[in-house]
Each structure stands twice: as structure tokens, then as C-alpha cells.
Amino acid sequence: MSGGSGLGSGSWDDDDDKKGDGKPKMRFEFDCPTCNANNPWGDGFKDGDEVNCHYCGATLEARFTDEGKLKVREL
């Protein structure tokens, strides 16, 4: 995937939702690592939040790297 869509593959611009530390504060979509479905998340989520895939039901934990990239892992 190219930048602009997809979890962990640049689903946002690097300057979106950042404060001075370089970490994003909130995201509003992610791609499920289990089924690859794109999941809009209306209320947004932040580092350490649990999110569920709307398609396969996987429970995931969202983490942001120091560089501001989103990483999710299945719980």
C-alpha cells in the first residue's frame, strides 16, 4: 500500500496529530493485520487502546512508535 491508507503502512501524514514529541495523539482508522480490512474508527483511538476489527472481530492493541507509525497486534 502507498502512504495515505493502511495501518502500519502510512495511514496518515507524518505530521498528523503530533505534538512536540513526534508521536501521534489520535488516529481514526486502521487496517486489520489479521484480515487486512480497513476499519474507520469514528471516535478515534490513541496509544495503548484496544480496538476490534469490524469485519473479522479480531481484538487488537494499538501502539505508536517513536516515529509516529501505528502498529497493531492481536490480543
PDB file with SEQRES, HELIX, SHEET and CRYST1 records, atoms N, CA, C and O in Angstrom:
SEQRES   1 A   75  MET SER GLY GLY SER GLY LEU GLY SER GLY SER TRP ASP          
SEQRES   2 A   75  ASP ASP ASP ASP LYS LYS GLY ASP GLY LYS PRO LYS MET          
SEQRES   3 A   75  ARG PHE GLU PHE ASP CYS PRO THR CYS ASN ALA ASN ASN          
SEQRES   4 A   75  PRO TRP GLY ASP GLY PHE LYS ASP GLY ASP GLU VAL ASN          
SEQRES   5 A   75  CYS HIS TYR CYS GLY ALA THR LEU GLU ALA ARG PHE THR          
SEQRES   6 A   75  ASP GLU GLY LYS LEU LYS VAL ARG GLU LEU                      
SHEET    1 AA1 2 ARG A  27  ASP A  31  0                                        
SHEET    2 AA1 2 ASN A  38  PHE A  45 -1                                        
SHEET    1 AA2 3 GLU A  50  ASN A  52  0                                        
SHEET    2 AA2 3 THR A  59  PHE A  64 -1                                        
SHEET    3 AA2 3 LEU A  70  GLU A  74 -1                                        
CRYST1    1.000    1.000    1.000  90.00  90.00  90.00 P 1           1          
ATOM      1  N   MET A   1       0.838  -1.205   0.000  1.00  0.00           N  
ATOM      2  CA  MET A   1       0.000   0.000   0.000  1.00  0.00           C  
ATOM      3  C   MET A   1       0.865   1.244   0.000  1.00  0.00           C  
ATOM      4  O   MET A   1       1.985   1.239   0.511  1.00  0.00           O  
ATOM      5  N   SER A   2       0.361   2.256  -0.550  1.00  0.00           N  
ATOM      6  CA  SER A   2       1.096   3.508  -0.544  1.00  0.00           C  
ATOM      7  C   SER A   2       0.651   4.347   0.631  1.00  0.00           C  
ATOM      8  O   SER A   2      -0.384   4.058   1.232  1.00  0.00           O  
ATOM      9  N   GLY A   3       1.410   5.389   0.980  1.00  0.00           N  
ATOM     10  CA  GLY A   3       1.040   6.280   2.068  1.00  0.00           C  
ATOM     11  C   GLY A   3      -0.332   6.859   1.827  1.00  0.00           C  
ATOM     12  O   GLY A   3      -0.684   7.194   0.696  1.00  0.00           O  
ATOM     13  N   GLY A   4      -1.112   6.978   2.895  1.00  0.00           N  
ATOM     14  CA  GLY A   4      -2.429   7.545   2.767  1.00  0.00           C  
ATOM     15  C   GLY A   4      -3.522   6.575   3.131  1.00  0.00           C  
ATOM     16  O   GLY A   4      -4.650   6.995   3.392  1.00  0.00           O  
ATOM     17  N   SER A   5      -3.221   5.260   3.159  1.00  0.00           N  
ATOM     18  CA  SER A   5      -4.203   4.308   3.641  1.00  0.00           C  
ATOM     19  C   SER A   5      -3.486   3.091   4.171  1.00  0.00           C  
ATOM     20  O   SER A   5      -2.490   2.640   3.604  1.00  0.00           O  
ATOM     21  N   GLY A   6      -3.995   2.569   5.252  1.00  0.00           N  
ATOM     22  CA  GLY A   6      -3.450   1.337   5.775  1.00  0.00           C  
ATOM     23  C   GLY A   6      -2.712   1.512   7.068  1.00  0.00           C  
ATOM     24  O   GLY A   6      -1.971   2.475   7.263  1.00  0.00           O  
ATOM     25  N   LEU A   7      -2.922   0.582   7.934  1.00  0.00           N  
ATOM     26  CA  LEU A   7      -2.298   0.570   9.235  1.00  0.00           C  
ATOM     27  C   LEU A   7      -0.854   0.123   9.108  1.00  0.00           C  
ATOM     28  O   LEU A   7      -0.567  -0.858   8.422  1.00  0.00           O  
ATOM     29  N   GLY A   8       0.034   0.812   9.744  1.00  0.00           N  
ATOM     30  CA  GLY A   8       1.423   0.424   9.703  1.00  0.00           C  
ATOM     31  C   GLY A   8       2.064   0.693   8.357  1.00  0.00           C  
ATOM     32  O   GLY A   8       3.270   0.500   8.200  1.00  0.00           O  
ATOM     33  N   SER A   9       1.297   1.127   7.401  1.00  0.00           N  
ATOM     34  CA  SER A   9       1.857   1.406   6.091  1.00  0.00           C  
ATOM     35  C   SER A   9       1.666   2.868   5.718  1.00  0.00           C  
ATOM     36  O   SER A   9       1.728   3.225   4.542  1.00  0.00           O  
ATOM     37  N   GLY A  10       1.434   3.709   6.708  1.00  0.00           N  
ATOM     38  CA  GLY A  10       1.320   5.129   6.441  1.00  0.00           C  
ATOM     39  C   GLY A  10      -0.100   5.586   6.253  1.00  0.00           C  
ATOM     40  O   GLY A  10      -0.398   6.262   5.269  1.00  0.00           O  
ATOM     41  N   SER A  11      -1.002   5.237   7.174  1.00  0.00           N  
ATOM     42  CA  SER A  11      -2.402   5.603   7.014  1.00  0.00           C  
ATOM     43  C   SER A  11      -2.660   7.065   7.348  1.00  0.00           C  
ATOM     44  O   SER A  11      -3.812   7.493   7.417  1.00  0.00           O  
ATOM     45  N   TRP A  12      -1.593   7.835   7.556  1.00  0.00           N  
ATOM     46  CA  TRP A  12      -1.731   9.255   7.846  1.00  0.00           C  
ATOM     47  C   TRP A  12      -0.448   9.949   7.448  1.00  0.00           C  
ATOM     48  O   TRP A  12       0.590   9.317   7.257  1.00  0.00           O  
ATOM     49  N   ASP A  13      -0.537  11.231   7.328  1.00  0.00           N  
ATOM     50  CA  ASP A  13       0.681  12.001   7.079  1.00  0.00           C  
ATOM     51  C   ASP A  13       1.480  12.054   8.363  1.00  0.00           C  
ATOM     52  O   ASP A  13       0.907  12.054   9.452  1.00  0.00           O  
ATOM     53  N   ASP A  14       2.798  12.098   8.247  1.00  0.00           N  
ATOM     54  CA  ASP A  14       3.660  12.061   9.420  1.00  0.00           C  
ATOM     55  C   ASP A  14       3.433  13.218  10.378  1.00  0.00           C  
ATOM     56  O   ASP A  14       3.780  13.111  11.554  1.00  0.00           O  
ATOM     57  N   ASP A  15       2.862  14.317   9.912  1.00  0.00           N  
ATOM     58  CA  ASP A  15       2.659  15.443  10.812  1.00  0.00           C  
ATOM     59  C   ASP A  15       1.252  15.486  11.404  1.00  0.00           C  
ATOM     60  O   ASP A  15       0.946  16.391  12.180  1.00  0.00           O  
ATOM     61  N   ASP A  16       0.393  14.533  11.060  1.00  0.00           N  
ATOM     62  CA  ASP A  16      -0.963  14.495  11.614  1.00  0.00           C  
ATOM     63  C   ASP A  16      -0.938  14.222  13.115  1.00  0.00           C  
ATOM     64  O   ASP A  16      -0.204  13.352  13.583  1.00  0.00           O  
ATOM     65  N   ASP A  17      -1.728  14.957  13.849  1.00  0.00           N  
ATOM     66  CA  ASP A  17      -1.996  14.691  15.254  1.00  0.00           C  
ATOM     67  C   ASP A  17      -0.763  14.545  16.131  1.00  0.00           C  
ATOM     68  O   ASP A  17      -0.786  13.777  17.093  1.00  0.00           O  
ATOM     69  N   LYS A  18       0.305  15.254  15.827  1.00  0.00           N  
ATOM     70  CA  LYS A  18       1.513  15.152  16.630  1.00  0.00           C  
ATOM     71  C   LYS A  18       1.653  16.371  17.517  1.00  0.00           C  
ATOM     72  O   LYS A  18       1.214  17.470  17.179  1.00  0.00           O  
ATOM     73  N   LYS A  19       2.270  16.146  18.651  1.00  0.00           N  
ATOM     74  CA  LYS A  19       2.761  17.254  19.454  1.00  0.00           C  
ATOM     75  C   LYS A  19       4.275  17.206  19.342  1.00  0.00           C  
ATOM     76  O   LYS A  19       4.803  16.455  18.522  1.00  0.00           O  
ATOM     77  N   GLY A  20       4.966  17.967  20.121  1.00  0.00           N  
ATOM     78  CA  GLY A  20       6.404  18.092  20.019  1.00  0.00           C  
ATOM     79  C   GLY A  20       7.199  16.809  20.121  1.00  0.00           C  
ATOM     80  O   GLY A  20       8.335  16.774  19.648  1.00  0.00           O  
ATOM     81  N   ASP A  21       6.660  15.739  20.721  1.00  0.00           N  
ATOM     82  CA  ASP A  21       7.436  14.513  20.895  1.00  0.00           C  
ATOM     83  C   ASP A  21       7.444  13.623  19.658  1.00  0.00           C  
ATOM     84  O   ASP A  21       8.124  12.597  19.659  1.00  0.00           O  
ATOM     85  N   GLY A  22       6.715  13.980  18.606  1.00  0.00           N  
ATOM     86  CA  GLY A  22       6.729  13.194  17.387  1.00  0.00           C  
ATOM     87  C   GLY A  22       5.740  12.058  17.360  1.00  0.00           C  
ATOM     88  O   GLY A  22       5.576  11.436  16.311  1.00  0.00           O  
ATOM     89  N   LYS A  23       5.069  11.752  18.456  1.00  0.00           N  
ATOM     90  CA  LYS A  23       4.086  10.676  18.478  1.00  0.00           C  
ATOM     91  C   LYS A  23       2.704  11.223  18.159  1.00  0.00           C  
ATOM     92  O   LYS A  23       2.333  12.295  18.638  1.00  0.00           O  
ATOM     93  N   PRO A  24       1.943  10.497  17.356  1.00  0.00           N  
ATOM     94  CA  PRO A  24       0.572  10.918  17.099  1.00  0.00           C  
ATOM     95  C   PRO A  24      -0.260  10.771  18.368  1.00  0.00           C  
ATOM     96  O   PRO A  24       0.018   9.904  19.196  1.00  0.00           O  
ATOM     97  N   LYS A  25      -1.255  11.594  18.521  1.00  0.00           N  
ATOM     98  CA  LYS A  25      -2.092  11.549  19.711  1.00  0.00           C  
ATOM     99  C   LYS A  25      -3.391  10.799  19.479  1.00  0.00           C  
ATOM    100  O   LYS A  25      -3.984  10.284  20.426  1.00  0.00           O  
ATOM    101  N   MET A  26      -3.845  10.729  18.220  1.00  0.00           N  
ATOM    102  CA  MET A  26      -5.118  10.101  17.919  1.00  0.00           C  
ATOM    103  C   MET A  26      -5.142   9.682  16.445  1.00  0.00           C  
ATOM    104  O   MET A  26      -4.606  10.373  15.579  1.00  0.00           O  
ATOM    105  N   ARG A  27      -5.769   8.548  16.187  1.00  0.00           N  
ATOM    106  CA  ARG A  27      -5.981   8.074  14.824  1.00  0.00           C  
ATOM    107  C   ARG A  27      -7.453   7.701  14.672  1.00  0.00           C  
ATOM    108  O   ARG A  27      -8.147   7.442  15.656  1.00  0.00           O  
ATOM    109  N   PHE A  28      -7.916   7.677  13.422  1.00  0.00           N  
ATOM    110  CA  PHE A  28      -9.329   7.446  13.161  1.00  0.00           C  
ATOM    111  C   PHE A  28      -9.586   6.289  12.188  1.00  0.00           C  
ATOM    112  O   PHE A  28     -10.711   6.105  11.723  1.00  0.00           O  
ATOM    113  N   GLU A  29      -8.549   5.517  11.886  1.00  0.00           N  
ATOM    114  CA  GLU A  29      -8.713   4.325  11.058  1.00  0.00           C  
ATOM    115  C   GLU A  29      -7.492   3.427  11.221  1.00  0.00           C  
ATOM    116  O   GLU A  29      -6.418   3.882  11.615  1.00  0.00           O  
ATOM    117  N   PHE A  30      -7.673   2.151  10.912  1.00  0.00           N  
ATOM    118  CA  PHE A  30      -6.563   1.209  10.922  1.00  0.00           C  
ATOM    119  C   PHE A  30      -6.891   0.061   9.981  1.00  0.00           C  
ATOM    120  O   PHE A  30      -8.058  -0.193   9.682  1.00  0.00           O  
ATOM    121  N   ASP A  31      -5.861  -0.628   9.517  1.00  0.00           N  
ATOM    122  CA  ASP A  31      -6.034  -1.847   8.738  1.00  0.00           C  
ATOM    123  C   ASP A  31      -5.775  -3.025   9.661  1.00  0.00           C  
ATOM    124  O   ASP A  31      -4.772  -3.059  10.374  1.00  0.00           O  
ATOM    125  N   CYS A  32      -6.676  -3.979   9.643  1.00  0.00           N  
ATOM    126  CA  CYS A  32      -6.549  -5.164  10.483  1.00  0.00           C  
ATOM    127  C   CYS A  32      -5.390  -6.028   9.993  1.00  0.00           C  
ATOM    128  O   CYS A  32      -5.329  -6.346   8.805  1.00  0.00           O  
ATOM    129  N   PRO A  33      -4.466  -6.417  10.877  1.00  0.00           N  
ATOM    130  CA  PRO A  33      -3.359  -7.271  10.453  1.00  0.00           C  
ATOM    131  C   PRO A  33      -3.802  -8.717  10.205  1.00  0.00           C  
ATOM    132  O   PRO A  33      -3.069  -9.493   9.592  1.00  0.00           O  
ATOM    133  N   THR A  34      -4.991  -9.078  10.678  1.00  0.00           N  
ATOM    134  CA  THR A  34      -5.493 -10.438  10.502  1.00  0.00           C  
ATOM    135  C   THR A  34      -6.179 -10.626   9.154  1.00  0.00           C  
ATOM    136  O   THR A  34      -5.910 -11.598   8.449  1.00  0.00           O  
ATOM    137  N   CYS A  35      -7.081  -9.681   8.787  1.00  0.00           N  
ATOM    138  CA  CYS A  35      -7.841  -9.841   7.543  1.00  0.00           C  
ATOM    139  C   CYS A  35      -7.593  -8.723   6.531  1.00  0.00           C  
ATOM    140  O   CYS A  35      -8.147  -8.760   5.433  1.00  0.00           O  
ATOM    141  N   ASN A  36      -6.779  -7.737   6.875  1.00  0.00           N  
ATOM    142  CA  ASN A  36      -6.413  -6.614   6.007  1.00  0.00           C  
ATOM    143  C   ASN A  36      -7.539  -5.627   5.723  1.00  0.00           C  
ATOM    144  O   ASN A  36      -7.380  -4.750   4.874  1.00  0.00           O  
ATOM    145  N   ALA A  37      -8.667  -5.748   6.408  1.00  0.00           N  
ATOM    146  CA  ALA A  37      -9.785  -4.822   6.185  1.00  0.00           C  
ATOM    147  C   ALA A  37      -9.469  -3.460   6.792  1.00  0.00           C  
ATOM    148  O   ALA A  37      -8.864  -3.367   7.860  1.00  0.00           O  
ATOM    149  N   ASN A  38      -9.890  -2.397   6.090  1.00  0.00           N  
ATOM    150  CA  ASN A  38      -9.755  -1.055   6.626  1.00  0.00           C  
ATOM    151  C   ASN A  38     -10.920  -0.789   7.563  1.00  0.00           C  
ATOM    152  O   ASN A  38     -12.076  -1.037   7.220  1.00  0.00           O  
ATOM    153  N   ASN A  39     -10.605  -0.279   8.759  1.00  0.00           N  
ATOM    154  CA  ASN A  39     -11.601  -0.033   9.793  1.00  0.00           C  
ATOM    155  C   ASN A  39     -11.626   1.431  10.187  1.00  0.00           C  
ATOM    156  O   ASN A  39     -10.721   1.887  10.886  1.00  0.00           O  
ATOM    157  N   PRO A  40     -12.637   2.184   9.760  1.00  0.00           N  
ATOM    158  CA  PRO A  40     -12.781   3.549  10.264  1.00  0.00           C  
ATOM    159  C   PRO A  40     -13.173   3.485  11.738  1.00  0.00           C  
ATOM    160  O   PRO A  40     -13.917   2.593  12.145  1.00  0.00           O  
ATOM    161  N   TRP A  41     -12.679   4.421  12.532  1.00  0.00           N  
ATOM    162  CA  TRP A  41     -12.939   4.434  13.974  1.00  0.00           C  
ATOM    163  C   TRP A  41     -13.385   5.849  14.335  1.00  0.00           C  
ATOM    164  O   TRP A  41     -12.561   6.706  14.653  1.00  0.00           O  
ATOM    165  N   GLY A  42     -14.683   6.082  14.285  1.00  0.00           N  
ATOM    166  CA  GLY A  42     -15.275   7.407  14.398  1.00  0.00           C  
ATOM    167  C   GLY A  42     -14.818   8.251  15.572  1.00  0.00           C  
ATOM    168  O   GLY A  42     -14.557   9.442  15.401  1.00  0.00           O  
ATOM    169  N   ASP A  43     -14.715   7.674  16.757  1.00  0.00           N  
ATOM    170  CA  ASP A  43     -14.318   8.428  17.946  1.00  0.00           C  
ATOM    171  C   ASP A  43     -12.810   8.557  18.079  1.00  0.00           C  
ATOM    172  O   ASP A  43     -12.319   9.287  18.940  1.00  0.00           O  
ATOM    173  N   GLY A  44     -12.084   7.860  17.243  1.00  0.00           N  
ATOM    174  CA  GLY A  44     -10.630   7.886  17.314  1.00  0.00           C  
ATOM    175  C   GLY A  44     -10.106   6.960  18.397  1.00  0.00           C  
ATOM    176  O   GLY A  44     -10.851   6.536  19.280  1.00  0.00           O  
ATOM    177  N   PHE A  45      -8.835   6.654  18.323  1.00  0.00           N  
ATOM    178  CA  PHE A  45      -8.162   5.837  19.329  1.00  0.00           C  
ATOM    179  C   PHE A  45      -6.756   6.366  19.505  1.00  0.00           C  
ATOM    180  O   PHE A  45      -6.219   7.043  18.628  1.00  0.00           O  
ATOM    181  N   LYS A  46      -6.160   6.051  20.651  1.00  0.00           N  
ATOM    182  CA  LYS A  46      -4.820   6.541  20.962  1.00  0.00           C  
ATOM    183  C   LYS A  46      -3.923   5.385  21.377  1.00  0.00           C  
ATOM    184  O   LYS A  46      -4.367   4.240  21.462  1.00  0.00           O  
ATOM    185  N   ASP A  47      -2.677   5.688  21.629  1.00  0.00           N  
ATOM    186  CA  ASP A  47      -1.681   4.691  22.007  1.00  0.00           C  
ATOM    187  C   ASP A  47      -2.172   3.855  23.182  1.00  0.00           C  
ATOM    188  O   ASP A  47      -2.592   4.393  24.206  1.00  0.00           O  
ATOM    189  N   GLY A  48      -2.117   2.536  23.025  1.00  0.00           N  
ATOM    190  CA  GLY A  48      -2.493   1.612  24.087  1.00  0.00           C  
ATOM    191  C   GLY A  48      -3.954   1.207  24.091  1.00  0.00           C  
ATOM    192  O   GLY A  48      -4.345   0.329  24.861  1.00  0.00           O  
ATOM    193  N   ASP A  49      -4.768   1.825  23.250  1.00  0.00           N  
ATOM    194  CA  ASP A  49      -6.194   1.475  23.205  1.00  0.00           C  
ATOM    195  C   ASP A  49      -6.404   0.118  22.549  1.00  0.00           C  
ATOM    196  O   ASP A  49      -5.631  -0.303  21.689  1.00  0.00           O  
ATOM    197  N   GLU A  50      -7.480  -0.563  22.979  1.00  0.00           N  
ATOM    198  CA  GLU A  50      -7.931  -1.783  22.346  1.00  0.00           C  
ATOM    199  C   GLU A  50      -8.939  -1.414  21.281  1.00  0.00           C  
ATOM    200  O   GLU A  50      -9.834  -0.602  21.519  1.00  0.00           O  
ATOM    201  N   VAL A  51      -8.800  -2.005  20.106  1.00  0.00           N  
ATOM    202  CA  VAL A  51      -9.753  -1.802  19.016  1.00  0.00           C  
ATOM    203  C   VAL A  51     -10.150  -3.172  18.476  1.00  0.00           C  
ATOM    204  O   VAL A  51      -9.395  -4.137  18.598  1.00  0.00           O  
ATOM    205  N   ASN A  52     -11.319  -3.252  17.889  1.00  0.00           N  
ATOM    206  CA  ASN A  52     -11.797  -4.502  17.298  1.00  0.00           C  
ATOM    207  C   ASN A  52     -12.020  -4.298  15.812  1.00  0.00           C  
ATOM    208  O   ASN A  52     -12.517  -3.259  15.378  1.00  0.00           O  
ATOM    209  N   CYS A  53     -11.645  -5.308  15.042  1.00  0.00           N  
ATOM    210  CA  CYS A  53     -11.905  -5.274  13.611  1.00  0.00           C  
ATOM    211  C   CYS A  53     -13.402  -5.446  13.385  1.00  0.00           C  
ATOM    212  O   CYS A  53     -14.011  -6.373  13.918  1.00  0.00           O  
ATOM    213  N   HIS A  54     -13.990  -4.558  12.600  1.00  0.00           N  
ATOM    214  CA  HIS A  54     -15.417  -4.620  12.298  1.00  0.00           C  
ATOM    215  C   HIS A  54     -15.756  -5.803  11.398  1.00  0.00           C  
ATOM    216  O   HIS A  54     -16.926  -6.168  11.282  1.00  0.00           O  
ATOM    217  N   TYR A  55     -14.766  -6.403  10.765  1.00  0.00           N  
ATOM    218  CA  TYR A  55     -15.009  -7.445   9.773  1.00  0.00           C  
ATOM    219  C   TYR A  55     -14.751  -8.851  10.314  1.00  0.00           C  
ATOM    220  O   TYR A  55     -15.625  -9.711  10.215  1.00  0.00           O  
ATOM    221  N   CYS A  56     -13.572  -9.101  10.883  1.00  0.00           N  
ATOM    222  CA  CYS A  56     -13.260 -10.452  11.363  1.00  0.00           C  
ATOM    223  C   CYS A  56     -13.415 -10.589  12.872  1.00  0.00           C  
ATOM    224  O   CYS A  56     -13.399 -11.701  13.400  1.00  0.00           O  
ATOM    225  N   GLY A  57     -13.565  -9.457  13.573  1.00  0.00           N  
ATOM    226  CA  GLY A  57     -13.783  -9.492  15.016  1.00  0.00           C  
ATOM    227  C   GLY A  57     -12.524  -9.558  15.860  1.00  0.00           C  
ATOM    228  O   GLY A  57     -12.618  -9.636  17.085  1.00  0.00           O  
ATOM    229  N   ALA A  58     -11.345  -9.530  15.246  1.00  0.00           N  
ATOM    230  CA  ALA A  58     -10.090  -9.607  15.996  1.00  0.00           C  
ATOM    231  C   ALA A  58      -9.989  -8.452  16.994  1.00  0.00           C  
ATOM    232  O   ALA A  58     -10.329  -7.313  16.677  1.00  0.00           O  
ATOM    233  N   THR A  59      -9.519  -8.763  18.200  1.00  0.00           N  
ATOM    234  CA  THR A  59      -9.252  -7.748  19.214  1.00  0.00           C  
ATOM    235  C   THR A  59      -7.780  -7.384  19.107  1.00  0.00           C  
ATOM    236  O   THR A  59      -6.914  -8.257  19.145  1.00  0.00           O  
ATOM    237  N   LEU A  60      -7.500  -6.089  18.974  1.00  0.00           N  
ATOM    238  CA  LEU A  60      -6.157  -5.603  18.685  1.00  0.00           C  
ATOM    239  C   LEU A  60      -5.754  -4.522  19.675  1.00  0.00           C  
ATOM    240  O   LEU A  60      -6.605  -3.834  20.240  1.00  0.00           O  
ATOM    241  N   GLU A  61      -4.464  -4.378  19.878  1.00  0.00           N  
ATOM    242  CA  GLU A  61      -3.916  -3.286  20.679  1.00  0.00           C  
ATOM    243  C   GLU A  61      -3.171  -2.342  19.751  1.00  0.00           C  
ATOM    244  O   GLU A  61      -2.337  -2.771  18.954  1.00  0.00           O  
ATOM    245  N   ALA A  62      -3.476  -1.060  19.858  1.00  0.00           N  
ATOM    246  CA  ALA A  62      -2.829  -0.037  19.030  1.00  0.00           C  
ATOM    247  C   ALA A  62      -1.644   0.559  19.776  1.00  0.00           C  
ATOM    248  O   ALA A  62      -1.767   0.948  20.937  1.00  0.00           O  
ATOM    249  N   ARG A  63      -0.513   0.630  19.118  1.00  0.00           N  
ATOM    250  CA  ARG A  63       0.693   1.250  19.668  1.00  0.00           C  
ATOM    251  C   ARG A  63       1.309   2.145  18.611  1.00  0.00           C  
ATOM    252  O   ARG A  63       1.302   1.815  17.425  1.00  0.00           O  
ATOM    253  N   PHE A  64       1.842   3.279  19.044  1.00  0.00           N  
ATOM    254  CA  PHE A  64       2.527   4.187  18.146  1.00  0.00           C  
ATOM    255  C   PHE A  64       4.017   4.141  18.444  1.00  0.00           C  
ATOM    256  O   PHE A  64       4.429   4.196  19.603  1.00  0.00           O  
ATOM    257  N   THR A  65       4.823   4.041  17.389  1.00  0.00           N  
ATOM    258  CA  THR A  65       6.270   4.048  17.559  1.00  0.00           C  
ATOM    259  C   THR A  65       6.731   5.472  17.849  1.00  0.00           C  
ATOM    260  O   THR A  65       5.955   6.419  17.717  1.00  0.00           O  
ATOM    261  N   ASP A  66       7.978   5.620  18.239  1.00  0.00           N  
ATOM    262  CA  ASP A  66       8.546   6.949  18.480  1.00  0.00           C  
ATOM    263  C   ASP A  66       8.529   7.802  17.214  1.00  0.00           C  
ATOM    264  O   ASP A  66       8.525   9.031  17.285  1.00  0.00           O  
ATOM    265  N   GLU A  67       8.520   7.140  16.055  1.00  0.00           N  
ATOM    266  CA  GLU A  67       8.479   7.862  14.784  1.00  0.00           C  
ATOM    267  C   GLU A  67       7.052   8.214  14.369  1.00  0.00           C  
ATOM    268  O   GLU A  67       6.849   8.869  13.346  1.00  0.00           O  
ATOM    269  N   GLY A  68       6.063   7.784  15.153  1.00  0.00           N  
ATOM    270  CA  GLY A  68       4.672   8.108  14.866  1.00  0.00           C  
ATOM    271  C   GLY A  68       3.935   7.091  14.015  1.00  0.00           C  
ATOM    272  O   GLY A  68       2.803   7.347  13.603  1.00  0.00           O  
ATOM    273  N   LYS A  69       4.543   5.944  13.741  1.00  0.00           N  
ATOM    274  CA  LYS A  69       3.892   4.907  12.944  1.00  0.00           C  
ATOM    275  C   LYS A  69       2.986   4.065  13.838  1.00  0.00           C  
ATOM    276  O   LYS A  69       3.310   3.793  14.994  1.00  0.00           O  
ATOM    277  N   LEU A  70       1.857   3.663  13.289  1.00  0.00           N  
ATOM    278  CA  LEU A  70       0.899   2.832  14.013  1.00  0.00           C  
ATOM    279  C   LEU A  70       1.255   1.371  13.839  1.00  0.00           C  
ATOM    280  O   LEU A  70       1.493   0.902  12.726  1.00  0.00           O  
ATOM    281  N   LYS A  71       1.286   0.666  14.939  1.00  0.00           N  
ATOM    282  CA  LYS A  71       1.494  -0.787  14.936  1.00  0.00           C  
ATOM    283  C   LYS A  71       0.352  -1.389  15.740  1.00  0.00           C  
ATOM    284  O   LYS A  71       0.039  -0.903  16.826  1.00  0.00           O  
ATOM    285  N   VAL A  72      -0.262  -2.421  15.230  1.00  0.00           N  
ATOM    286  CA  VAL A  72      -1.303  -3.119  15.979  1.00  0.00           C  
ATOM    287  C   VAL A  72      -0.945  -4.581  16.079  1.00  0.00           C  
ATOM    288  O   VAL A  72      -0.320  -5.154  15.186  1.00  0.00           O  
ATOM    289  N   ARG A  73      -1.352  -5.169  17.182  1.00  0.00           N  
ATOM    290  CA  ARG A  73      -1.105  -6.599  17.353  1.00  0.00           C  
ATOM    291  C   ARG A  73      -2.361  -7.228  17.929  1.00  0.00           C  
ATOM    292  O   ARG A  73      -3.098  -6.608  18.696  1.00  0.00           O  
ATOM    293  N   GLU A  74      -2.581  -8.460  17.545  1.00  0.00           N  
ATOM    294  CA  GLU A  74      -3.755  -9.185  18.029  1.00  0.00           C  
ATOM    295  C   GLU A  74      -3.535  -9.582  19.486  1.00  0.00           C  
ATOM    296  O   GLU A  74      -2.455 -10.033  19.867  1.00  0.00           O  
ATOM    297  N   LEU A  75      -4.565  -9.406  20.279  1.00  0.00           N  
ATOM    298  CA  LEU A  75      -4.500  -9.803  21.692  1.00  0.00           C  
ATOM    299  C   LEU A  75      -5.028 -11.200  21.891  1.00  0.00           C  
ATOM    300  O   LEU A  75      -5.049 -11.697  23.017  1.00  0.00           O  
TER     301      LEU A  75                                                      
END                                                                             
